[in-house]
Amino acid sequence: MCSIIGYSGSDIAAPIIVKGLKRMEYRGYDSVGVATESDNKIELKKGVGKVQQVNSTIQLDALCGKVGIGHTRWATHGNVTDVNAHPHLSNSGKIAIVHNGIIENFEELKKQLEDDGYIFKSETDSEVIVNLLQRNYEITTNVKDTIIKTISELKGRYSFVVMFEDGTLAAVRYREPLIIGIGKNNHFLSSDVLGFIEYTDDAIYIDNENFVIIDKNQIQILDFNGDTVKYEITKVSKEFADAYKGDYAHYTLKEISEQPDTVLRAGENIKNAIKTVADHIKSSNNIYITGSGTSYNAALIAKQLFLKYAKIKIETIISSELQFSSYVIEPNSTLITISQSGESADVLDAVHIAKQKNCKIISIVNSLTSSLTRESNMIIGMNCGPEIGVAATKSFTSQIIILYKILDELTKDDFNIDFNEISHSISISLDNPEKIKQIAKKLKDTSDIYVLGRGIHYPIAMEASLKLKELTYIHAEGIPGGELKHGPLALMDSNVFAIIINPDDSTYSDTMTSAREIKSRGAKIIGISDKRSDLYDYWIEIPKATNELTYPISETIPIQILSYYVALEKKTDPDYPRNLAKSVTVK
Ligand code: G6P
């Protein structure tokens, strides 16, 4: 999703901004740009492509000046073009803006500005903000009142950094992330700590509906009424320094490989938080669970396990759908949210709706400084370190472990699960990628992959198909085994690959029946199982488990590895799949 950055200090701004943008690349984007101020003049460069690529063509980092702003854009309003890339200049050329989010009333505002004689070059909603700022600055002649007047006219959700031609920076946070970095002789503004972590680990997490003005190294933080607010400087976790690839070819491979360790760290040292959450769940009448993408697949697992092991009913709701089914939520209930980033707009909106119904919010979240943590009553951290690869890997297995830990607390001693066994089973799959690499070569030219699982393995089949889609761009579909004969069987022929998630548990023989039905239609079968079968054209062996709850994790790992190697075979970028973003902060 779009990243914004601002810098004001004693060093040349452009190279610092370009580095910051590079570190935030994982958020997903299609174009990039930088603007700086020097001698009371704004200069700007921007273009379509990756930071490295655009920089080597037009030298973004060669811009002069010690104040600047930068942006990576993930297109929402208007195509991916140089003109639509940020920063945007106001008509006078005296104000520049970078923006993340969506302005819902931009058409109406644009019309008003056009009637006033303003001319628009781009199709973006962001250019409306910068011209509105110009109009208001000409009326108020000061930055503070300009910002207050402008935000009173905007509808939607946004954070933006604006640079005035005298080098003053201002930034606004309204339901999109914005963080200030405090260096020795410099200030940073960014949507992400990674935008400035190389320079400082002192940060101010600006509250929603606050804005900041940085004028000649003086910083002021104000609320939307213009009153000064108190702020705290937080030490950013050194963990962010881990956000390097190290010796790995890709972040995705690094993150897949970290899982023997991250599953042991999930929910570590937070027994009290888990107990509080479990006690609350026990006493709650209605419980709902929500998430997007991978995190929603974890929610599907929660639904099955809580009912099976703790006899607790939880209703799953896809976050982006909640606005259309808010009537489902009974007042005074509990909403459990699962989110790696804690910034998914759909999840935050779901929270918003639930809070209006006086629900308590329990969040399972990786980024403890995210918007979601601020909105939650109870928080459980995934503790798996920064996840940079756009496709979620280690966060998914950490989410499952945390759900297990909550269940463990709910059921007391009935739920014996050996986390070391889980960690070990992951290591075994990671140590033997050769066979999976061979299968990846076969899969690279296929156009359709179906993934079958029954019971608790169905959400894993959903997650597997999501991973394959994201990383390989191959059409993939998760199917509950029994549903095969109710439609998908019509699609099976010799061009198709079917992945059968088939551990030796209570689902085994029914899943074998589905596999036979597929095989007899000529499709090729990849069996993920601890039990060999002649039916499989390719067998990916997983370790036999002493507890069936090891399987959802041990069968996830080979699929992550497979998706990664198919991506390499297809020469797609596993870390930054096309059109996708790590943290989807728009609806
Ligand atoms: C995006 C990512 C997915 C992720 C989803 C939810 O769509 O591309 O990989 O699963 O967001 O993200 P969250 O941070 O809320 O878990």
Residues whose N, C-alpha, C, O or C-beta is under 5 A from the ligand:
A	BS01	G6P	S292 G293 T294 S295 I338 S339 Q340 S341 G342 S344 V390 A391 A392 L580 A581 K582 V584
